[in-house]
């Protein structure tokens, strides 16, 4: 069986330092939102590039079924 010891940051009055933990949570949330938005914009960019590539490869003067 394993046991874990947690170090909880306390303020000068001996209470849990909620300001410290709130600041940590905001930083973590900011990192996650940045990563998620970057991934979203990369996917949108890839979709846009695929549409552009398809549009450029289509030739409207091509005769279908004839050489």
PDB file of N, CA, C, O and CB in Angstrom:
ATOM      1  N   UNK A   1       0.840  -1.176   0.000  1.00  0.00           N
ATOM      2  CA  UNK A   1       0.000   0.000   0.000  1.00  0.00           C
ATOM      3  C   UNK A   1       0.882   1.235   0.000  1.00  0.00           C
ATOM      4  O   UNK A   1       1.856   1.321   0.747  1.00  0.00           O
ATOM      5  CB  UNK A   1      -0.954   0.000   1.209  1.00  0.00           C
ATOM      6  N   UNK A   2       0.529   2.185  -0.844  1.00  0.00           N
ATOM      7  CA  UNK A   2       1.291   3.425  -0.908  1.00  0.00           C
ATOM      8  C   UNK A   2       0.571   4.516  -0.135  1.00  0.00           C
ATOM      9  O   UNK A   2      -0.657   4.556  -0.068  1.00  0.00           O
ATOM     10  CB  UNK A   2       1.514   3.855  -2.369  1.00  0.00           C
ATOM     11  N   UNK A   3       1.366   5.392   0.442  1.00  0.00           N
ATOM     12  CA  UNK A   3       0.766   6.542   1.104  1.00  0.00           C
ATOM     13  C   UNK A   3       1.351   7.798   0.471  1.00  0.00           C
ATOM     14  O   UNK A   3       2.523   7.837   0.097  1.00  0.00           O
ATOM     15  CB  UNK A   3       1.017   6.513   2.653  1.00  0.00           C
ATOM     16  N   UNK A   4       0.527   8.806   0.361  1.00  0.00           N
ATOM     17  CA  UNK A   4       0.943  10.055  -0.253  1.00  0.00           C
ATOM     18  C   UNK A   4       0.844  11.168   0.774  1.00  0.00           C
ATOM     19  O   UNK A   4      -0.086  11.223   1.579  1.00  0.00           O
ATOM     20  CB  UNK A   4       0.086  10.377  -1.500  1.00  0.00           C
ATOM     21  N   UNK A   5       1.815  12.041   0.723  1.00  0.00           N
ATOM     22  CA  UNK A   5       1.794  13.189   1.625  1.00  0.00           C
ATOM     23  C   UNK A   5       1.600  14.444   0.780  1.00  0.00           C
ATOM     24  O   UNK A   5       2.341  14.676  -0.176  1.00  0.00           O
ATOM     25  CB  UNK A   5       3.111  13.275   2.480  1.00  0.00           C
ATOM     26  N   UNK A   6       0.617  15.240   1.129  1.00  0.00           N
ATOM     27  CA  UNK A   6       0.337  16.469   0.401  1.00  0.00           C
ATOM     28  C   UNK A   6       0.887  17.664   1.162  1.00  0.00           C
ATOM     29  O   UNK A   6       0.756  17.758   2.382  1.00  0.00           O
ATOM     30  CB  UNK A   6      -1.170  16.629   0.164  1.00  0.00           C
ATOM     31  N   UNK A   7       1.497  18.563   0.429  1.00  0.00           N
ATOM     32  CA  UNK A   7       1.931  19.825   1.017  1.00  0.00           C
ATOM     33  C   UNK A   7       0.915  20.881   0.621  1.00  0.00           C
ATOM     34  O   UNK A   7       0.770  21.204  -0.558  1.00  0.00           O
ATOM     35  CB  UNK A   7       3.380  20.220   0.551  1.00  0.00           C
ATOM     36  N   UNK A   8       0.225  21.406   1.593  1.00  0.00           N
ATOM     37  CA  UNK A   8      -0.791  22.417   1.336  1.00  0.00           C
ATOM     38  C   UNK A   8      -0.220  23.771   1.744  1.00  0.00           C
ATOM     39  O   UNK A   8       0.255  23.958   2.864  1.00  0.00           O
ATOM     40  CB  UNK A   8      -2.118  22.102   2.108  1.00  0.00           C
ATOM     41  N   UNK A   9      -0.281  24.707   0.803  1.00  0.00           N
ATOM     42  CA  UNK A   9       0.257  26.038   1.056  1.00  0.00           C
ATOM     43  C   UNK A   9      -0.703  26.794   1.977  1.00  0.00           C
ATOM     44  O   UNK A   9      -1.908  26.858   1.735  1.00  0.00           O
ATOM     45  CB  UNK A   9       0.477  26.816  -0.280  1.00  0.00           C
ATOM     46  N   UNK A  10      -0.138  27.355   3.026  1.00  0.00           N
ATOM     47  CA  UNK A  10      -0.925  28.099   4.015  1.00  0.00           C
ATOM     48  C   UNK A  10      -0.557  29.570   3.972  1.00  0.00           C
ATOM     49  O   UNK A  10       0.567  29.929   3.623  1.00  0.00           O
ATOM     50  CB  UNK A  10      -0.705  27.533   5.435  1.00  0.00           C
ATOM     51  N   UNK A  11      -1.510  30.416   4.327  1.00  0.00           N
ATOM     52  CA  UNK A  11      -1.227  31.851   4.411  1.00  0.00           C
ATOM     53  C   UNK A  11      -0.606  32.159   5.778  1.00  0.00           C
ATOM     54  O   UNK A  11      -0.341  31.257   6.572  1.00  0.00           O
ATOM     55  CB  UNK A  11      -2.529  32.694   4.188  1.00  0.00           C
ATOM     56  N   UNK A  12      -0.386  33.424   6.027  1.00  0.00           N
ATOM     57  CA  UNK A  12       0.295  33.801   7.273  1.00  0.00           C
ATOM     58  C   UNK A  12      -0.543  33.537   8.523  1.00  0.00           C
ATOM     59  O   UNK A  12      -0.015  33.579   9.634  1.00  0.00           O
ATOM     60  CB  UNK A  12       0.670  35.263   7.226  1.00  0.00           C
ATOM     61  N   UNK A  13      -1.846  33.266   8.358  1.00  0.00           N
ATOM     62  CA  UNK A  13      -2.715  32.978   9.494  1.00  0.00           C
ATOM     63  C   UNK A  13      -2.918  31.474   9.705  1.00  0.00           C
ATOM     64  O   UNK A  13      -3.637  31.060  10.615  1.00  0.00           O
ATOM     65  CB  UNK A  13      -4.059  33.655   9.296  1.00  0.00           C
ATOM     66  N   UNK A  14      -2.282  30.665   8.861  1.00  0.00           N
ATOM     67  CA  UNK A  14      -2.410  29.217   8.990  1.00  0.00           C
ATOM     68  C   UNK A  14      -3.586  28.632   8.228  1.00  0.00           C
ATOM     69  O   UNK A  14      -3.867  27.439   8.342  1.00  0.00           O
ATOM     70  CB  UNK A  14      -2.534  28.855  10.423  1.00  0.00           C
ATOM     71  N   UNK A  15      -4.279  29.460   7.451  1.00  0.00           N
ATOM     72  CA  UNK A  15      -5.390  28.980   6.633  1.00  0.00           C
ATOM     73  C   UNK A  15      -4.880  28.584   5.251  1.00  0.00           C
ATOM     74  O   UNK A  15      -3.807  29.010   4.825  1.00  0.00           O
ATOM     75  CB  UNK A  15      -6.495  30.058   6.516  1.00  0.00           C
ATOM     76  N   UNK A  16      -5.654  27.774   4.572  1.00  0.00           N
ATOM     77  CA  UNK A  16      -5.292  27.402   3.214  1.00  0.00           C
ATOM     78  C   UNK A  16      -5.215  28.671   2.374  1.00  0.00           C
ATOM     79  O   UNK A  16      -6.124  29.500   2.391  1.00  0.00           O
ATOM     80  CB  UNK A  16      -6.314  26.388   2.613  1.00  0.00           C
ATOM     81  N   UNK A  17      -4.110  28.808   1.636  1.00  0.00           N
ATOM     82  CA  UNK A  17      -3.886  30.001   0.815  1.00  0.00           C
ATOM     83  C   UNK A  17      -4.696  29.895  -0.474  1.00  0.00           C
ATOM     84  O   UNK A  17      -4.198  29.453  -1.509  1.00  0.00           O
ATOM     85  CB  UNK A  17      -2.374  30.180   0.496  1.00  0.00           C
ATOM     86  N   UNK A  18      -5.957  30.311  -0.382  1.00  0.00           N
ATOM     87  CA  UNK A  18      -6.858  30.178  -1.532  1.00  0.00           C
ATOM     88  C   UNK A  18      -6.423  31.067  -2.690  1.00  0.00           C
ATOM     89  O   UNK A  18      -6.624  30.708  -3.851  1.00  0.00           O
ATOM     90  CB  UNK A  18      -8.291  30.521  -1.126  1.00  0.00           C
ATOM     91  N   UNK A  19      -5.838  32.207  -2.397  1.00  0.00           N
ATOM     92  CA  UNK A  19      -5.357  33.094  -3.460  1.00  0.00           C
ATOM     93  C   UNK A  19      -4.307  32.413  -4.321  1.00  0.00           C
ATOM     94  O   UNK A  19      -4.308  32.556  -5.543  1.00  0.00           O
ATOM     95  CB  UNK A  19      -4.784  34.377  -2.865  1.00  0.00           C
ATOM     96  N   UNK A  20      -3.416  31.675  -3.684  1.00  0.00           N
ATOM     97  CA  UNK A  20      -2.369  30.941  -4.393  1.00  0.00           C
ATOM     98  C   UNK A  20      -2.989  29.881  -5.297  1.00  0.00           C
ATOM     99  O   UNK A  20      -2.612  29.762  -6.463  1.00  0.00           O
ATOM    100  CB  UNK A  20      -1.387  30.290  -3.396  1.00  0.00           C
ATOM    101  N   UNK A  21      -3.927  29.119  -4.771  1.00  0.00           N
ATOM    102  CA  UNK A  21      -4.544  28.036  -5.544  1.00  0.00           C
ATOM    103  C   UNK A  21      -5.445  28.570  -6.652  1.00  0.00           C
ATOM    104  O   UNK A  21      -5.546  27.958  -7.715  1.00  0.00           O
ATOM    105  CB  UNK A  21      -5.347  27.123  -4.623  1.00  0.00           C
ATOM    106  N   UNK A  22      -6.095  29.695  -6.418  1.00  0.00           N
ATOM    107  CA  UNK A  22      -6.909  30.311  -7.468  1.00  0.00           C
ATOM    108  C   UNK A  22      -6.002  30.788  -8.600  1.00  0.00           C
ATOM    109  O   UNK A  22      -6.325  30.600  -9.773  1.00  0.00           O
ATOM    110  CB  UNK A  22      -7.748  31.497  -6.901  1.00  0.00           C
ATOM    111  N   UNK A  23      -4.872  31.400  -8.258  1.00  0.00           N
ATOM    112  CA  UNK A  23      -3.928  31.855  -9.281  1.00  0.00           C
ATOM    113  C   UNK A  23      -3.392  30.670 -10.087  1.00  0.00           C
ATOM    114  O   UNK A  23      -3.253  30.763 -11.306  1.00  0.00           O
ATOM    115  CB  UNK A  23      -2.762  32.631  -8.633  1.00  0.00           C
ATOM    116  N   UNK A  24      -3.094  29.568  -9.418  1.00  0.00           N
ATOM    117  CA  UNK A  24      -2.627  28.369 -10.124  1.00  0.00           C
ATOM    118  C   UNK A  24      -3.699  27.830 -11.058  1.00  0.00           C
ATOM    119  O   UNK A  24      -3.409  27.445 -12.191  1.00  0.00           O
ATOM    120  CB  UNK A  24      -2.215  27.284  -9.124  1.00  0.00           C
ATOM    121  N   UNK A  25      -4.932  27.806 -10.585  1.00  0.00           N
ATOM    122  CA  UNK A  25      -6.039  27.294 -11.403  1.00  0.00           C
ATOM    123  C   UNK A  25      -6.258  28.181 -12.626  1.00  0.00           C
ATOM    124  O   UNK A  25      -6.513  27.668 -13.715  1.00  0.00           O
ATOM    125  CB  UNK A  25      -7.337  27.208 -10.569  1.00  0.00           C
ATOM    126  N   UNK A  26      -6.166  29.491 -12.469  1.00  0.00           N
ATOM    127  CA  UNK A  26      -6.336  30.408 -13.598  1.00  0.00           C
ATOM    128  C   UNK A  26      -5.236  30.191 -14.634  1.00  0.00           C
ATOM    129  O   UNK A  26      -5.495  30.211 -15.838  1.00  0.00           O
ATOM    130  CB  UNK A  26      -6.331  31.873 -13.113  1.00  0.00           C
ATOM    131  N   UNK A  27      -4.021  29.987 -14.167  1.00  0.00           N
ATOM    132  CA  UNK A  27      -2.907  29.742 -15.088  1.00  0.00           C
ATOM    133  C   UNK A  27      -3.105  28.426 -15.841  1.00  0.00           C
ATOM    134  O   UNK A  27      -2.872  28.357 -17.048  1.00  0.00           O
ATOM    135  CB  UNK A  27      -1.569  29.718 -14.321  1.00  0.00           C
ATOM    136  N   UNK A  28      -3.532  27.390 -15.130  1.00  0.00           N
ATOM    137  CA  UNK A  28      -3.782  26.098 -15.769  1.00  0.00           C
ATOM    138  C   UNK A  28      -4.921  26.209 -16.781  1.00  0.00           C
ATOM    139  O   UNK A  28      -4.836  25.648 -17.874  1.00  0.00           O
ATOM    140  CB  UNK A  28      -4.112  25.027 -14.711  1.00  0.00           C
ATOM    141  N   UNK A  29      -5.980  26.925 -16.426  1.00  0.00           N
ATOM    142  CA  UNK A  29      -7.111  27.102 -17.341  1.00  0.00           C
ATOM    143  C   UNK A  29      -6.664  27.865 -18.575  1.00  0.00           C
ATOM    144  O   UNK A  29      -7.072  27.535 -19.688  1.00  0.00           O
ATOM    145  CB  UNK A  29      -8.276  27.841 -16.645  1.00  0.00           C
ATOM    146  N   UNK A  30      -5.836  28.875 -18.393  1.00  0.00           N
ATOM    147  CA  UNK A  30      -5.331  29.667 -19.505  1.00  0.00           C
ATOM    148  C   UNK A  30      -4.516  28.789 -20.467  1.00  0.00           C
ATOM    149  O   UNK A  30      -4.648  28.906 -21.685  1.00  0.00           O
ATOM    150  CB  UNK A  30      -4.473  30.836 -18.983  1.00  0.00           C
ATOM    151  N   UNK A  31      -3.685  27.923 -19.914  1.00  0.00           N
ATOM    152  CA  UNK A  31      -2.882  27.012 -20.743  1.00  0.00           C
ATOM    153  C   UNK A  31      -3.772  26.076 -21.557  1.00  0.00           C
ATOM    154  O   UNK A  31      -3.522  25.850 -22.741  1.00  0.00           O
ATOM    155  CB  UNK A  31      -1.924  26.190 -19.864  1.00  0.00           C
ATOM    156  N   UNK A  32      -4.801  25.537 -20.926  1.00  0.00           N
ATOM    157  CA  UNK A  32      -5.708  24.606 -21.611  1.00  0.00           C
ATOM    158  C   UNK A  32      -6.488  25.334 -22.703  1.00  0.00           C
ATOM    159  O   UNK A  32      -6.625  24.815 -23.811  1.00  0.00           O
ATOM    160  CB  UNK A  32      -6.683  23.949 -20.602  1.00  0.00           C
ATOM    161  N   UNK A  33      -6.999  26.525 -22.406  1.00  0.00           N
ATOM    162  CA  UNK A  33      -7.748  27.287 -23.405  1.00  0.00           C
ATOM    163  C   UNK A  33      -6.864  27.681 -24.579  1.00  0.00           C
ATOM    164  O   UNK A  33      -7.311  27.645 -25.726  1.00  0.00           O
ATOM    165  CB  UNK A  33      -8.358  28.535 -22.773  1.00  0.00           C
ATOM    166  N   UNK A  34      -5.625  28.053 -24.314  1.00  0.00           N
ATOM    167  CA  UNK A  34      -4.695  28.405 -25.382  1.00  0.00           C
ATOM    168  C   UNK A  34      -4.440  27.198 -26.281  1.00  0.00           C
ATOM    169  O   UNK A  34      -4.468  27.308 -27.507  1.00  0.00           O
ATOM    170  CB  UNK A  34      -3.369  28.930 -24.797  1.00  0.00           C
ATOM    171  N   UNK A  35      -4.195  26.060 -25.666  1.00  0.00           N
ATOM    172  CA  UNK A  35      -3.934  24.838 -26.432  1.00  0.00           C
ATOM    173  C   UNK A  35      -5.157  24.439 -27.259  1.00  0.00           C
ATOM    174  O   UNK A  35      -5.024  24.073 -28.427  1.00  0.00           O
ATOM    175  CB  UNK A  35      -3.535  23.688 -25.489  1.00  0.00           C
ATOM    176  N   UNK A  36      -6.328  24.506 -26.664  1.00  0.00           N
ATOM    177  CA  UNK A  36      -7.548  24.124 -27.373  1.00  0.00           C
ATOM    178  C   UNK A  36      -7.836  25.076 -28.524  1.00  0.00           C
ATOM    179  O   UNK A  36      -8.226  24.637 -29.605  1.00  0.00           O
ATOM    180  CB  UNK A  36      -8.735  24.090 -26.413  1.00  0.00           C
ATOM    181  N   UNK A  37      -7.651  26.374 -28.307  1.00  0.00           N
ATOM    182  CA  UNK A  37      -7.918  27.330 -29.387  1.00  0.00           C
ATOM    183  C   UNK A  37      -6.890  27.191 -30.499  1.00  0.00           C
ATOM    184  O   UNK A  37      -7.231  27.332 -31.674  1.00  0.00           O
ATOM    185  CB  UNK A  37      -7.919  28.769 -28.849  1.00  0.00           C
ATOM    186  N   UNK A  38      -5.643  26.917 -30.149  1.00  0.00           N
ATOM    187  CA  UNK A  38      -4.614  26.705 -31.178  1.00  0.00           C
ATOM    188  C   UNK A  38      -4.965  25.490 -32.027  1.00  0.00           C
ATOM    189  O   UNK A  38      -4.852  25.537 -33.252  1.00  0.00           O
ATOM    190  CB  UNK A  38      -3.217  26.523 -30.531  1.00  0.00           C
ATOM    191  N   UNK A  39      -5.388  24.405 -31.388  1.00  0.00           N
ATOM    192  CA  UNK A  39      -5.785  23.213 -32.128  1.00  0.00           C
ATOM    193  C   UNK A  39      -6.990  23.479 -33.019  1.00  0.00           C
ATOM    194  O   UNK A  39      -7.044  23.000 -34.151  1.00  0.00           O
ATOM    195  CB  UNK A  39      -6.093  22.078 -31.168  1.00  0.00           C
ATOM    196  N   UNK A  40      -7.951  24.236 -32.516  1.00  0.00           N
ATOM    197  CA  UNK A  40      -9.143  24.565 -33.304  1.00  0.00           C
ATOM    198  C   UNK A  40      -8.760  25.353 -34.546  1.00  0.00           C
ATOM    199  O   UNK A  40      -9.210  25.027 -35.645  1.00  0.00           O
ATOM    200  CB  UNK A  40     -10.150  25.364 -32.459  1.00  0.00           C
ATOM    201  N   UNK A  41      -7.940  26.382 -34.392  1.00  0.00           N
ATOM    202  CA  UNK A  41      -7.551  27.196 -35.538  1.00  0.00           C
ATOM    203  C   UNK A  41      -6.680  26.416 -36.522  1.00  0.00           C
ATOM    204  O   UNK A  41      -6.747  26.658 -37.727  1.00  0.00           O
ATOM    205  CB  UNK A  41      -6.813  28.439 -35.068  1.00  0.00           C
ATOM    206  N   UNK A  42      -5.865  25.484 -36.026  1.00  0.00           N
ATOM    207  CA  UNK A  42      -5.100  24.626 -36.931  1.00  0.00           C
ATOM    208  C   UNK A  42      -6.036  23.762 -37.764  1.00  0.00           C
ATOM    209  O   UNK A  42      -5.825  23.603 -38.967  1.00  0.00           O
ATOM    210  CB  UNK A  42      -4.119  23.740 -36.142  1.00  0.00           C
ATOM    211  N   UNK A  43      -7.065  23.204 -37.140  1.00  0.00           N
ATOM    212  CA  UNK A  43      -8.024  22.377 -37.875  1.00  0.00           C
ATOM    213  C   UNK A  43      -8.792  23.206 -38.896  1.00  0.00           C
ATOM    214  O   UNK A  43      -9.002  22.759 -40.024  1.00  0.00           O
ATOM    215  CB  UNK A  43      -9.000  21.702 -36.907  1.00  0.00           C
ATOM    216  N   UNK A  44      -9.213  24.404 -38.514  1.00  0.00           N
ATOM    217  CA  UNK A  44      -9.914  25.285 -39.451  1.00  0.00           C
ATOM    218  C   UNK A  44      -9.002  25.624 -40.626  1.00  0.00           C
ATOM    219  O   UNK A  44      -9.435  25.620 -41.779  1.00  0.00           O
ATOM    220  CB  UNK A  44     -10.386  26.581 -38.740  1.00  0.00           C
ATOM    221  N   UNK A  45      -7.741  25.916 -40.329  1.00  0.00           N
ATOM    222  CA  UNK A  45      -6.777  26.217 -41.390  1.00  0.00           C
ATOM    223  C   UNK A  45      -6.586  25.037 -42.322  1.00  0.00           C
ATOM    224  O   UNK A  45      -6.494  25.216 -43.537  1.00  0.00           O
ATOM    225  CB  UNK A  45      -5.439  26.622 -40.793  1.00  0.00           C
ATOM    226  N   UNK A  46      -6.524  23.826 -41.771  1.00  0.00           N
ATOM    227  CA  UNK A  46      -6.367  22.634 -42.606  1.00  0.00           C
ATOM    228  C   UNK A  46      -7.577  22.436 -43.504  1.00  0.00           C
ATOM    229  O   UNK A  46      -7.434  22.092 -44.677  1.00  0.00           O
ATOM    230  CB  UNK A  46      -6.151  21.395 -41.735  1.00  0.00           C
ATOM    231  N   UNK A  47      -8.768  22.651 -42.957  1.00  0.00           N
ATOM    232  CA  UNK A  47      -9.989  22.517 -43.770  1.00  0.00           C
ATOM    233  C   UNK A  47      -9.979  23.561 -44.887  1.00  0.00           C
ATOM    234  O   UNK A  47     -10.306  23.252 -46.033  1.00  0.00           O
ATOM    235  CB  UNK A  47     -11.269  22.675 -42.887  1.00  0.00           C
ATOM    236  N   UNK A  48      -9.611  24.779 -44.555  1.00  0.00           N
ATOM    237  CA  UNK A  48      -9.546  25.847 -45.557  1.00  0.00           C
ATOM    238  C   UNK A  48      -8.544  25.495 -46.658  1.00  0.00           C
ATOM    239  O   UNK A  48      -8.831  25.673 -47.841  1.00  0.00           O
ATOM    240  CB  UNK A  48      -9.160  27.188 -44.893  1.00  0.00           C
ATOM    241  N   UNK A  49      -7.375  24.998 -46.270  1.00  0.00           N
ATOM    242  CA  UNK A  49      -6.358  24.627 -47.261  1.00  0.00           C
ATOM    243  C   UNK A  49      -6.830  23.482 -48.134  1.00  0.00           C
ATOM    244  O   UNK A  49      -6.539  23.461 -49.330  1.00  0.00           O
ATOM    245  CB  UNK A  49      -5.053  24.244 -46.570  1.00  0.00           C
ATOM    246  N   UNK A  50      -7.553  22.530 -47.562  1.00  0.00           N
ATOM    247  CA  UNK A  50      -8.071  21.417 -48.360  1.00  0.00           C
ATOM    248  C   UNK A  50      -9.078  21.910 -49.393  1.00  0.00           C
ATOM    249  O   UNK A  50      -9.052  21.467 -50.541  1.00  0.00           O
ATOM    250  CB  UNK A  50      -8.720  20.361 -47.453  1.00  0.00           C
ATOM    251  N   UNK A  51      -9.960  22.820 -48.998  1.00  0.00           N
ATOM    252  CA  UNK A  51     -10.931  23.367 -49.940  1.00  0.00           C
ATOM    253  C   UNK A  51     -10.223  24.152 -51.041  1.00  0.00           C
ATOM    254  O   UNK A  51     -10.590  24.065 -52.213  1.00  0.00           O
ATOM    255  CB  UNK A  51     -11.945  24.266 -49.209  1.00  0.00           C
ATOM    256  N   UNK A  52      -9.209  24.915 -50.654  1.00  0.00           N
ATOM    257  CA  UNK A  52      -8.454  25.692 -51.628  1.00  0.00           C
ATOM    258  C   UNK A  52      -7.767  24.767 -52.636  1.00  0.00           C
ATOM    259  O   UNK A  52      -7.781  25.027 -53.839  1.00  0.00           O
ATOM    260  CB  UNK A  52      -7.415  26.581 -50.918  1.00  0.00           C
ATOM    261  N   UNK A  53      -7.174  23.701 -52.138  1.00  0.00           N
ATOM    262  CA  UNK A  53      -6.472  22.743 -52.984  1.00  0.00           C
ATOM    263  C   UNK A  53      -7.456  22.067 -53.945  1.00  0.00           C
ATOM    264  O   UNK A  53      -7.147  21.876 -55.121  1.00  0.00           O
ATOM    265  CB  UNK A  53      -5.746  21.686 -52.119  1.00  0.00           C
ATOM    266  N   UNK A  54      -8.629  21.710 -53.445  1.00  0.00           N
ATOM    267  CA  UNK A  54      -9.632  21.076 -54.297  1.00  0.00           C
ATOM    268  C   UNK A  54     -10.121  22.053 -55.359  1.00  0.00           C
ATOM    269  O   UNK A  54     -10.304  21.667 -56.513  1.00  0.00           O
ATOM    270  CB  UNK A  54     -10.816  20.566 -53.455  1.00  0.00           C
ATOM    271  N   UNK A  55     -10.331  23.286 -54.994  1.00  0.00           N
ATOM    272  CA  UNK A  55     -10.810  24.286 -55.945  1.00  0.00           C
ATOM    273  C   UNK A  55      -9.763  24.524 -57.038  1.00  0.00           C
ATOM    274  O   UNK A  55     -10.108  24.670 -58.210  1.00  0.00           O
ATOM    275  CB  UNK A  55     -11.143  25.611 -55.217  1.00  0.00           C
ATOM    276  N   UNK A  56      -8.493  24.561 -56.654  1.00  0.00           N
ATOM    277  CA  UNK A  56      -7.425  24.790 -57.619  1.00  0.00           C
ATOM    278  C   UNK A  56      -7.216  23.598 -58.539  1.00  0.00           C
ATOM    279  O   UNK A  56      -6.797  23.771 -59.684  1.00  0.00           O
ATOM    280  CB  UNK A  56      -6.137  25.111 -56.900  1.00  0.00           C
ATOM    281  N   UNK A  57      -7.497  22.396 -58.064  1.00  0.00           N
ATOM    282  CA  UNK A  57      -7.274  21.213 -58.887  1.00  0.00           C
ATOM    283  C   UNK A  57      -8.425  20.958 -59.844  1.00  0.00           C
ATOM    284  O   UNK A  57      -8.281  20.158 -60.769  1.00  0.00           O
ATOM    285  CB  UNK A  57      -7.062  20.002 -58.010  1.00  0.00           C
ATOM    286  N   UNK A  58      -9.566  21.613 -59.650  1.00  0.00           N
ATOM    287  CA  UNK A  58     -10.717  21.419 -60.522  1.00  0.00           C
ATOM    288  C   UNK A  58     -10.616  22.366 -61.706  1.00  0.00           C
ATOM    289  O   UNK A  58     -10.457  23.576 -61.542  1.00  0.00           O
ATOM    290  CB  UNK A  58     -12.043  21.642 -59.753  1.00  0.00           C
ATOM    291  N   UNK A  59     -10.709  21.800 -62.895  1.00  0.00           N
ATOM    292  CA  UNK A  59     -10.636  22.598 -64.107  1.00  0.00           C
ATOM    293  C   UNK A  59     -12.004  22.550 -64.782  1.00  0.00           C
ATOM    294  O   UNK A  59     -12.417  21.495 -65.265  1.00  0.00           O
ATOM    295  CB  UNK A  59      -9.508  22.083 -65.063  1.00  0.00           C
ATOM    296  N   UNK A  60     -12.698  23.662 -64.821  1.00  0.00           N
ATOM    297  CA  UNK A  60     -14.070  23.680 -65.339  1.00  0.00           C
ATOM    298  C   UNK A  60     -14.124  23.453 -66.836  1.00  0.00           C
ATOM    299  O   UNK A  60     -15.201  23.165 -67.358  1.00  0.00           O
ATOM    300  CB  UNK A  60     -14.737  24.994 -65.005  1.00  0.00           C
ATOM    301  N   UNK A  61     -13.004  23.569 -67.562  1.00  0.00           N
ATOM    302  CA  UNK A  61     -13.002  23.360 -69.018  1.00  0.00           C
ATOM    303  C   UNK A  61     -12.704  21.908 -69.373  1.00  0.00           C
ATOM    304  O   UNK A  61     -12.686  21.552 -70.551  1.00  0.00           O
ATOM    305  CB  UNK A  61     -11.972  24.280 -69.688  1.00  0.00           C
ATOM    306  N   UNK A  62     -12.475  21.083 -68.390  1.00  0.00           N
ATOM    307  CA  UNK A  62     -12.154  19.676 -68.641  1.00  0.00           C
ATOM    308  C   UNK A  62     -13.375  18.971 -69.200  1.00  0.00           C
ATOM    309  O   UNK A  62     -14.488  19.189 -68.722  1.00  0.00           O
ATOM    310  CB  UNK A  62     -11.666  18.975 -67.350  1.00  0.00           C
ATOM    311  N   UNK A  63     -13.186  18.143 -70.187  1.00  0.00           N
ATOM    312  CA  UNK A  63     -14.260  17.341 -70.746  1.00  0.00           C
ATOM    313  C   UNK A  63     -14.301  16.018 -70.038  1.00  0.00           C
ATOM    314  O   UNK A  63     -13.317  15.279 -70.021  1.00  0.00           O
ATOM    315  CB  UNK A  63     -14.085  17.144 -72.255  1.00  0.00           C
ATOM    316  N   UNK A  64     -15.429  15.719 -69.456  1.00  0.00           N
ATOM    317  CA  UNK A  64     -15.534  14.491 -68.682  1.00  0.00           C
ATOM    318  C   UNK A  64     -15.838  13.323 -69.625  1.00  0.00           C
ATOM    319  O   UNK A  64     -16.753  13.416 -70.444  1.00  0.00           O
ATOM    320  CB  UNK A  64     -16.630  14.621 -67.587  1.00  0.00           C
ATOM    321  N   UNK A  65     -15.094  12.242 -69.519  1.00  0.00           N
ATOM    322  CA  UNK A  65     -15.355  11.026 -70.269  1.00  0.00           C
ATOM    323  C   UNK A  65     -14.769  11.041 -71.661  1.00  0.00           C
ATOM    324  O   UNK A  65     -14.911  10.057 -72.387  1.00  0.00           O
ATOM    325  CB  UNK A  65     -16.814  10.796 -70.355  1.00  0.00           C
ATOM    326  N   UNK A  66     -14.119  12.110 -72.063  1.00  0.00           N
ATOM    327  CA  UNK A  66     -13.495  12.144 -73.390  1.00  0.00           C
ATOM    328  C   UNK A  66     -12.032  12.478 -73.241  1.00  0.00           C
ATOM    329  O   UNK A  66     -11.612  13.051 -72.236  1.00  0.00           O
ATOM    330  CB  UNK A  66     -14.191  13.168 -74.316  1.00  0.00           C
ATOM    331  N   UNK A  67     -11.270  12.122 -74.230  1.00  0.00           N
ATOM    332  CA  UNK A  67      -9.829  12.396 -74.183  1.00  0.00           C
ATOM    333  C   UNK A  67      -9.492  13.486 -75.165  1.00  0.00           C
ATOM    334  O   UNK A  67      -8.329  13.871 -75.286  1.00  0.00           O
ATOM    335  CB  UNK A  67      -9.006  11.128 -74.487  1.00  0.00           C
TER     336      UNK A  67
END
